[in-house]
């Protein structure tokens, strides 16, 4: 079972990702976080195998969080963004 934590400030995106990922038998969404600060605590508590990470979030952007995360708690990350060039 692949344990996933969804990190996104949008409630709609969190809901859609949870619904879509939950359709797979081998994926379990173990939680969600509205920003990197909440995500930090949930990563420690829930120990996900992978996180989805929004790029644009209040308080700290996803790329800054990713840099900090990889130094202290490296794990696979799927970047999710509505920003495209």
C-alpha positions, 0 to 999 in steps of 0.5 A: 500500500502506498501512503500519500499525504496531500499538501495543497491550500485549495480545499477543492484540489485536496478533495479531487486528489483524495477522490482520484487517488482513492480509486486505486486499490494500492494507494491510501490517502493518509491525510492532507495539509493546507500548508507546509507547516501543517504538512511538516507535523503530519509527515512526522506523525503519519509517515507517508511514502509520498506527498503531493505538493502544491507550488503556490501556497501561503506562508511558504511556497512549495519549492522552499518547503521541498528544499527544507524537506529534502535536507531533513526528511527526504521522500518522494514528492509529486509537484502539483501546480496550476501554473504553466508557462 
